[in-house]
């Protein structure tokens, strides 16, 4: 049993996912989409949180990089290294 509340992070770039994150979530995951879309998505989240009355509540944003996910042809050791880096730099912070 966790000794502290476990944050609920909601991912997705669609309107329904953004609304869920703003209304019900403790944070949002930018799941490897185009980085150029990030400012627009963050602005939309801020507006939705205002509308939902949750803007004053703590809220985490995690940006997941696409560099851990490569097409075939990338050596397995390289993929594993990128996933380990993701675990160390992102997952450890969420769990820490």
N, C-alpha and C positions, 0 to 999 in steps of 0.2 A: 504494500500500500504506500503510495507516495506520501511524503511528509509535507508537501506543499501542493497547491493546485497545479495541475498539468495544463499548460496553455493549449488552446485549440487554435491551430493555424489552418486556414482555409486557402486552398489554391484554386487557380483558374482565372482566366482572363475575360470570360464572358460576363455579361451584365448580371445574370443570376448569381454567379459565383462572387462577384464583387459585392452585391447586395448582402449575401449571406455573411461574407467576411465582415462587412461594415456593421451589420446588425447583431450577429451572433458570435463572431470570432474574437480571439485575443490577438490575432495577427493574420497576415496574408502572405502567401508564397507566390512570387513571380517565377513560374515554373519553366524557365529557359526560353521564353519568347524573345522577340526582337527587343533589344535594349532601347531602341529608339522609341518604343511604345511606352516605356516605363514612366516618363513624366505625365503623360496623359492618364495612365492607369492610376497613378498615385493621386492625381488631382481628382479623378472620379471617386476614388475611395474616400478622400477627404470630404467631398460633397455628400456622399452617401452616409458617412458617419455623422455629419451634421444633421441630415434629414432624420436619421434613426435615433438621434439623441445620445449617441455613444462617443462623440468626439473627445470628451474629457477623460474617457477611460484609457488606460495604457493599451498600446497597440504596437505589435512588432511587425516589421516588414523584412522578409528574407528574399534575396535575389539569388536564384539558382542559375548557375552558369551552364551553358551548353557544352563547355569544353570537356565534360566527363562523358559525353555521349557522342561518339564518333561513328561514322559509317564503317562498314567492313573494310579490312585492309590495314587498320591500325593495329599494331602489335598488342596482344593481350596484356603484357606487362605494363605498357603505357596506359591502357584503359584502367587497369587496377591502380596504378599510381595516381591517376586523376580522381578516382573514386575515394582513395585513401585521403587525398588532400581535401576533398569535399567533406569527408567525415570529420577530419581534424579541424577544418576552418568553419564549417557550418553546423553540422550535427552536434559537435561537442559544445558549441555555444548555446544551442537550444536546450541541451540536456544539462548544461552546467549551471 
